[in-house]
Amino acid sequence: MTHPEISFPSSKLLLIAALLLPLVVILMIDLRTGSSGRMPRRTETCQGAVSEGVIISREQLAEFLTISERDPRTRVEEVLKAPYCQLPGLSVRAGATAERLVYPLAFDPKTWLIVLYEEDEYAGYRFLIQ
């Protein structure tokens, strides 16, 4: 007993490909940008003067990461030097406005190290991918 071969006409295959292609493209774009669709990507904008060419090295970053929170601001400034720019102030807790300074990484300029100060104390940091 022979089995008849199942064959799809090329027009049906073309139609299936045409329907699936937009879906594949949308998924690829979503994966490449890392967008989850839940929250928009947050961007920060410098205010005031921008010091072009300011970047920090891996060595500076490694030394910075050894500094304890609540150390004097001058200790951080010894390691990181002058910032690239300043972000708008941030109210972290009642009655205290924090200053945020930006330091782009030499090995990944689209990644910013954002250092937080409360008065003359180092209060923390975070990384922001632009």
C-alpha positions as CSV (number, residue, x, y, z in Angstrom):
1,M,0.0,0.0,0.0
2,T,1.4,3.3,-1.0
3,H,0.9,6.5,0.9
4,P,0.2,9.6,-1.1
5,E,2.7,12.4,-0.4
6,I,1.3,15.4,1.3
7,S,2.4,18.6,-0.5
8,F,1.6,22.2,0.2
9,P,1.3,24.4,-2.8
10,S,4.0,27.1,-2.7
11,S,1.3,29.8,-2.4
12,K,0.2,28.4,1.0
13,L,3.8,28.3,2.3
14,L,4.3,31.9,1.2
15,L,1.1,32.9,3.0
16,I,2.2,31.2,6.2
17,A,5.6,32.9,6.0
18,A,4.0,36.3,5.3
19,L,1.8,35.9,8.4
20,L,4.6,34.7,10.7
21,L,7.3,37.2,9.6
22,P,5.9,40.3,11.4
23,L,5.6,38.3,14.6
24,V,9.2,37.1,14.4
25,V,10.4,40.7,13.7
26,I,8.4,42.1,16.7
27,L,9.8,39.4,19.0
28,M,13.4,40.1,17.8
29,I,13.1,43.8,18.4
30,D,11.6,43.2,21.8
31,L,14.4,40.8,22.8
32,R,17.1,43.1,21.5
33,T,16.0,46.2,23.4
34,G,15.2,44.3,26.5
35,S,11.7,45.8,26.7
36,S,9.2,43.9,28.8
37,G,6.3,46.0,27.7
38,R,5.4,46.7,31.4
39,M,7.2,49.9,32.1
40,P,8.8,52.4,29.8
41,R,12.6,52.7,29.9
42,R,13.7,55.5,32.2
43,T,16.2,58.0,31.0
44,E,17.9,60.7,32.9
45,T,19.0,64.1,31.6
46,C,21.9,66.2,32.8
47,Q,21.2,69.6,34.2
48,G,23.7,72.4,34.1
49,A,27.2,72.1,32.7
50,V,28.5,68.9,31.1
51,S,32.2,68.1,31.3
52,E,32.9,66.3,28.0
53,G,35.5,63.6,28.1
54,V,35.0,62.7,31.7
55,I,35.0,58.9,32.2
56,I,36.1,56.6,35.0
57,S,38.3,53.5,34.5
58,R,37.8,50.0,35.9
59,E,40.5,50.8,38.5
60,Q,38.7,53.9,39.6
61,L,35.4,52.0,39.8
62,A,37.0,49.1,41.8
63,E,38.5,51.6,44.3
64,F,35.2,53.5,44.5
65,L,33.3,50.3,45.3
66,T,35.4,49.9,48.5
67,I,34.2,53.2,49.9
68,S,31.6,52.8,52.7
69,E,28.3,54.7,52.7
70,R,28.3,57.7,54.9
71,D,32.0,58.3,54.3
72,P,32.9,62.0,53.6
73,R,32.1,63.2,50.1
74,T,35.8,64.2,49.7
75,R,36.8,60.6,49.9
76,V,34.7,59.8,46.8
77,E,36.0,62.9,45.0
78,E,39.6,61.8,45.6
79,V,38.8,58.6,43.6
80,L,36.4,59.7,40.9
81,K,37.5,63.4,40.5
82,A,35.1,65.7,38.7
83,P,31.7,64.4,37.5
84,Y,30.5,64.3,33.9
85,C,27.3,66.1,34.9
86,Q,24.7,66.5,37.6
87,L,21.2,65.1,37.6
88,P,18.2,66.9,39.2
89,G,18.0,66.6,43.0
90,L,16.1,63.7,44.5
91,S,14.1,63.6,47.8
92,V,15.2,60.2,49.3
93,R,13.7,60.8,52.7
94,A,11.7,63.5,54.4
95,G,13.6,66.7,54.8
96,A,16.7,65.6,52.8
97,T,17.4,66.4,49.2
98,A,20.1,64.3,47.6
99,E,22.5,65.4,45.0
100,R,23.2,63.0,42.1
101,L,26.4,63.1,40.1
102,V,27.1,61.2,36.9
103,Y,30.3,59.3,35.9
104,P,30.3,57.4,32.5
105,L,32.3,54.2,32.5
106,A,35.3,54.1,30.2
107,F,34.7,50.5,29.2
108,D,31.0,51.1,28.6
109,P,30.2,54.8,28.0
110,K,26.4,54.1,27.7
111,T,26.5,53.0,31.4
112,W,26.6,55.7,34.0
113,L,27.6,55.4,37.6
114,I,25.3,57.7,39.5
115,V,26.7,58.7,42.9
116,L,24.3,60.0,45.5
117,Y,25.3,62.5,48.2
118,E,23.3,63.8,51.2
119,E,25.0,67.1,52.3
120,D,28.7,66.2,52.6
121,E,28.2,62.4,52.9
122,Y,28.3,59.7,50.3
123,A,24.9,58.1,50.4
124,G,25.0,55.4,47.7
125,Y,25.2,54.7,44.0
126,R,23.4,52.9,41.1
127,F,24.2,52.1,37.5
128,L,22.0,53.4,34.7
129,I,22.2,52.1,31.2
130,Q,21.3,54.9,28.7
